[in-house]
Amino acid sequence: IPGFSINGGEQRSRGFEFDIAGEVFKGLNLIASYSYIDTEVLKSSSLPEGANFRNVPHNSGSLWAKYTIQDGTFKNLGFGAGVFYTDGRPLDDADTLTLDGYTRVDLGIYYAHALPVGAFNMSLNVKNLTDETYMKSSLATSRVFPGEPRSVFLTIGFKF
């Protein structure tokens, strides 16, 4: 019934998350993250006991590497690549429907240059390089929609 909600009872979520970022050596930056979440409905008159929470994957993580050339003709030209992973996750409160997990790969090439007045920058990004077909869902509802197919973005900027 729209606008009506029922208390979910007693639920538990346990897990951990870590993020680490740093410059491995001059020009090379890495960002890594991982999350493990174990959810369970313990007691409820409206949700099945033992079920997992809707749209919460047990495992998810990412790794992004970015390298910027430091000297020479191509100074300030950079490259980046990232991998993003999400486990399968329950689509409904009864934990009977599951969305498959997926892995997405993104790439980027960028350039920045200081001008006498301001700066110029340009980037070319490819999201979902392998054109992975995957589904996403809304946390608030059980709506399912496709993830973005391969997409290419060119951005050019001037700062004055």
FITOR-125965 format. One record per residue (C-alpha): x, y, z; chain; residue in one letter. Coordinates in pm, 1 decimal, padded with zeros to 6 digits, m for minus. Example, Ala and Ser with C-alpha at 12.3 -4.5 7.8 and 13.67 -1.06 7.14 Angstrom:
2
r u = 01230.0 v = m00450.0 w = 00780.0 unit = A code = A
r u = 01367.0 v = m00106.0 w = 00714.0 unit = A code = S
end
This chain:
160
r u = 00000.0 v = 00000.0 w = 00000.0 unit = A code = I
r u = 00157.0 v = 00334.2 w = m00100.3 unit = A code = P
r u = 00263.9 v = 00550.7 w = 00193.8 unit = A code = G
r u = 00237.2 v = 00258.6 w = 00438.8 unit = A code = F
r u = 00534.6 v = 00090.8 w = 00603.8 unit = A code = S
r u = 00586.1 v = m00196.3 w = 00845.0 unit = A code = I
r u = 00865.6 v = m00217.0 w = 01100.2 unit = A code = N
r u = 01124.7 v = m00464.4 w = 00973.6 unit = A code = G
r u = 01180.9 v = m00612.6 w = 01318.3 unit = A code = G
r u = 01531.6 v = m00703.9 w = 01434.5 unit = A code = E
r u = 01799.8 v = m00693.9 w = 01166.7 unit = A code = Q
r u = 02178.1 v = m00722.6 w = 01176.4 unit = A code = R
r u = 02451.1 v = m00597.4 w = 00948.6 unit = A code = S
r u = 02815.0 v = m00688.2 w = 01006.5 unit = A code = R
r u = 03119.3 v = m00636.9 w = 00796.0 unit = A code = G
r u = 03415.1 v = m00420.1 w = 00720.5 unit = A code = F
r u = 03534.6 v = m00178.7 w = 00460.4 unit = A code = E
r u = 03875.6 v = m00045.1 w = 00368.9 unit = A code = F
r u = 04007.0 v = 00217.3 w = 00133.7 unit = A code = D
r u = 04368.9 v = 00281.0 w = 00059.9 unit = A code = I
r u = 04515.3 v = 00547.2 w = m00164.0 unit = A code = A
r u = 04863.9 v = 00665.7 w = m00230.7 unit = A code = G
r u = 05140.2 v = 00752.4 w = m00466.3 unit = A code = E
r u = 05341.4 v = 00434.0 w = m00529.6 unit = A code = V
r u = 05614.3 v = 00630.1 w = m00705.3 unit = A code = F
r u = 05632.9 v = 00973.0 w = m00868.1 unit = A code = K
r u = 05336.2 v = 01000.4 w = m01104.1 unit = A code = G
r u = 05167.7 v = 00666.9 w = m01021.0 unit = A code = L
r u = 04866.4 v = 00682.4 w = m00790.0 unit = A code = N
r u = 04658.6 v = 00385.2 w = m00678.8 unit = A code = L
r u = 04319.7 v = 00378.0 w = m00507.8 unit = A code = I
r u = 04178.2 v = 00048.8 w = m00382.6 unit = A code = A
r u = 03862.4 v = m00025.4 w = m00186.4 unit = A code = S
r u = 03685.9 v = m00336.8 w = m00063.7 unit = A code = Y
r u = 03368.9 v = m00395.4 w = 00131.6 unit = A code = S
r u = 03228.9 v = m00709.9 w = 00291.8 unit = A code = Y
r u = 02877.6 v = m00689.2 w = 00436.2 unit = A code = I
r u = 02687.1 v = m00978.5 w = 00595.4 unit = A code = D
r u = 02321.8 v = m00891.3 w = 00655.9 unit = A code = T
r u = 02042.4 v = m01094.6 w = 00812.3 unit = A code = E
r u = 01684.4 v = m01052.7 w = 00929.8 unit = A code = V
r u = 01687.8 v = m01194.1 w = 01285.2 unit = A code = L
r u = 01324.5 v = m01145.5 w = 01395.7 unit = A code = K
r u = 01036.4 v = m01002.1 w = 01199.7 unit = A code = S
r u = 00665.0 v = m01036.0 w = 01150.8 unit = A code = S
r u = 00689.2 v = m00887.0 w = 00800.2 unit = A code = S
r u = 01020.6 v = m01016.9 w = 00658.5 unit = A code = L
r u = 01146.9 v = m01374.9 w = 00628.3 unit = A code = P
r u = 01387.3 v = m01455.0 w = 00911.1 unit = A code = E
r u = 01734.9 v = m01544.1 w = 00784.6 unit = A code = G
r u = 01693.6 v = m01340.6 w = 00465.7 unit = A code = A
r u = 01960.0 v = m01093.8 w = 00350.1 unit = A code = N
r u = 01888.9 v = m00724.0 w = 00298.6 unit = A code = F
r u = 01760.8 v = m00618.3 w = m00040.5 unit = A code = R
r u = 02023.0 v = m00482.3 w = m00285.1 unit = A code = N
r u = 02320.9 v = m00526.6 w = m00048.1 unit = A code = V
r u = 02607.0 v = m00730.5 w = m00199.5 unit = A code = P
r u = 02831.3 v = m00935.8 w = 00029.4 unit = A code = H
r u = 03143.3 v = m00824.9 w = m00162.7 unit = A code = N
r u = 03223.2 v = m00516.2 w = m00363.8 unit = A code = S
r u = 03543.7 v = m00338.8 w = m00449.2 unit = A code = G
r u = 03745.4 v = m00135.2 w = m00691.1 unit = A code = S
r u = 04101.0 v = m00068.7 w = m00800.5 unit = A code = L
r u = 04199.6 v = 00245.1 w = m00988.6 unit = A code = W
r u = 04548.3 v = 00326.0 w = m01119.1 unit = A code = A
r u = 04650.1 v = 00661.2 w = m01264.1 unit = A code = K
r u = 04987.0 v = 00751.3 w = m01412.2 unit = A code = Y
r u = 05096.2 v = 01101.3 w = m01518.4 unit = A code = T
r u = 05414.6 v = 01148.3 w = m01721.8 unit = A code = I
r u = 05645.0 v = 01376.1 w = m01522.1 unit = A code = Q
r u = 05903.4 v = 01499.1 w = m01775.5 unit = A code = D
r u = 05978.6 v = 01540.8 w = m02143.0 unit = A code = G
r u = 05764.4 v = 01606.1 w = m02447.4 unit = A code = T
r u = 05457.5 v = 01433.5 w = m02301.6 unit = A code = F
r u = 05480.7 v = 01587.1 w = m01954.3 unit = A code = K
r u = 05133.6 v = 01610.9 w = m01787.5 unit = A code = N
r u = 04982.8 v = 01345.8 w = m02015.4 unit = A code = L
r u = 04818.3 v = 01080.9 w = m01804.0 unit = A code = G
r u = 04647.5 v = 00745.0 w = m01824.8 unit = A code = F
r u = 04409.0 v = 00576.0 w = m01587.0 unit = A code = G
r u = 04234.8 v = 00240.9 w = m01561.0 unit = A code = A
r u = 03989.6 v = 00107.5 w = m01310.0 unit = A code = G
r u = 03807.2 v = m00214.8 w = m01229.2 unit = A code = V
r u = 03484.0 v = m00211.1 w = m01027.7 unit = A code = F
r u = 03323.3 v = m00529.1 w = m00890.5 unit = A code = Y
r u = 02989.6 v = m00600.0 w = m00721.9 unit = A code = T
r u = 02863.1 v = m00941.7 w = m00603.6 unit = A code = D
r u = 02519.3 v = m01074.3 w = m00678.8 unit = A code = G
r u = 02260.6 v = m00930.5 w = m00441.7 unit = A code = R
r u = 01900.5 v = m00998.2 w = m00336.2 unit = A code = P
r u = 01639.0 v = m00805.4 w = m00528.6 unit = A code = L
r u = 01346.8 v = m00867.4 w = m00294.9 unit = A code = D
r u = 01286.0 v = m00880.5 w = 00080.7 unit = A code = D
r u = 01213.8 v = m01255.2 w = 00065.0 unit = A code = A
r u = 01563.8 v = m01313.2 w = m00075.1 unit = A code = D
r u = 01418.1 v = m01521.0 w = m00360.6 unit = A code = T
r u = 01531.7 v = m01310.2 w = m00657.5 unit = A code = L
r u = 01898.6 v = m01225.3 w = m00708.8 unit = A code = T
r u = 02070.8 v = m00981.3 w = m00940.4 unit = A code = L
r u = 02394.1 v = m01118.5 w = m01083.2 unit = A code = D
r u = 02724.7 v = m00964.1 w = m00986.8 unit = A code = G
r u = 02930.3 v = m00778.4 w = m01243.0 unit = A code = Y
r u = 03272.8 v = m00637.1 w = m01318.3 unit = A code = T
r u = 03311.5 v = m00308.8 w = m01502.7 unit = A code = R
r u = 03634.4 v = m00171.0 w = m01652.7 unit = A code = V
r u = 03690.2 v = 00201.4 w = m01714.9 unit = A code = D
r u = 03977.7 v = 00382.1 w = m01890.4 unit = A code = L
r u = 04088.3 v = 00741.8 w = m01914.2 unit = A code = G
r u = 04345.2 v = 00955.2 w = m02090.8 unit = A code = I
r u = 04398.6 v = 01312.0 w = m01977.1 unit = A code = Y
r u = 04622.1 v = 01611.4 w = m02029.7 unit = A code = Y
r u = 04668.8 v = 01934.1 w = m01834.5 unit = A code = A
r u = 04876.9 v = 02236.9 w = m01928.0 unit = A code = H
r u = 04934.8 v = 02567.5 w = m01753.8 unit = A code = A
r u = 04873.1 v = 02871.9 w = m01975.0 unit = A code = L
r u = 05013.1 v = 03223.9 w = m01929.2 unit = A code = P
r u = 04669.9 v = 03308.9 w = m01788.2 unit = A code = V
r u = 04488.1 v = 03008.3 w = m01640.4 unit = A code = G
r u = 04506.6 v = 02646.0 w = m01749.3 unit = A code = A
r u = 04387.1 v = 02401.4 w = m02013.9 unit = A code = F
r u = 04279.3 v = 02043.9 w = m01950.2 unit = A code = N
r u = 04130.9 v = 01767.5 w = m02158.0 unit = A code = M
r u = 04018.6 v = 01413.6 w = m02080.7 unit = A code = S
r u = 03883.2 v = 01120.1 w = m02275.8 unit = A code = L
r u = 03706.5 v = 00860.7 w = m02063.1 unit = A code = N
r u = 03562.6 v = 00524.0 w = m02155.4 unit = A code = V
r u = 03316.6 v = 00379.3 w = m01907.2 unit = A code = K
r u = 03240.4 v = 00005.3 w = m01928.4 unit = A code = N
r u = 03517.5 v = m00064.1 w = m02179.6 unit = A code = L
r u = 03420.0 v = m00430.4 w = m02228.2 unit = A code = T
r u = 03052.3 v = m00335.9 w = m02278.6 unit = A code = D
r u = 02954.3 v = m00563.4 w = m01989.0 unit = A code = E
r u = 02578.8 v = m00618.7 w = m01969.6 unit = A code = T
r u = 02468.8 v = m00581.1 w = m01610.5 unit = A code = Y
r u = 02163.1 v = m00488.0 w = m01413.1 unit = A code = M
r u = 02126.7 v = m00234.6 w = m01133.2 unit = A code = K
r u = 01842.9 v = m00181.7 w = m00892.8 unit = A code = S
r u = 01702.6 v = 00089.5 w = m00674.4 unit = A code = S
r u = 01755.9 v = 00050.1 w = m00301.3 unit = A code = L
r u = 01416.1 v = 00200.9 w = m00223.8 unit = A code = A
r u = 01216.3 v = m00018.3 w = m00462.9 unit = A code = T
r u = 01252.7 v = m00345.4 w = m00648.9 unit = A code = S
r u = 01293.2 v = m00169.8 w = m00982.4 unit = A code = R
r u = 01563.2 v = m00313.1 w = m01205.8 unit = A code = V
r u = 01728.7 v = m00126.9 w = m01490.1 unit = A code = F
r u = 02027.8 v = m00192.7 w = m01716.3 unit = A code = P
r u = 02368.1 v = m00051.1 w = m01631.0 unit = A code = G
r u = 02526.8 v = 00190.8 w = m01873.7 unit = A code = E
r u = 02664.0 v = 00032.8 w = m02190.5 unit = A code = P
r u = 03007.8 v = 00136.6 w = m02315.4 unit = A code = R
r u = 03017.5 v = 00516.0 w = m02306.9 unit = A code = S
r u = 03282.8 v = 00759.2 w = m02427.0 unit = A code = V
r u = 03316.1 v = 01111.4 w = m02285.5 unit = A code = F
r u = 03542.0 v = 01392.9 w = m02407.6 unit = A code = L
r u = 03582.8 v = 01689.3 w = m02173.8 unit = A code = T
r u = 03774.4 v = 02006.4 w = m02256.1 unit = A code = I
r u = 03822.4 v = 02282.5 w = m02001.4 unit = A code = G
r u = 03984.8 v = 02621.9 w = m01971.6 unit = A code = F
r u = 04045.2 v = 02794.9 w = m01641.6 unit = A code = K
r u = 04087.4 v = 03173.3 w = m01649.5 unit = A code = F
end
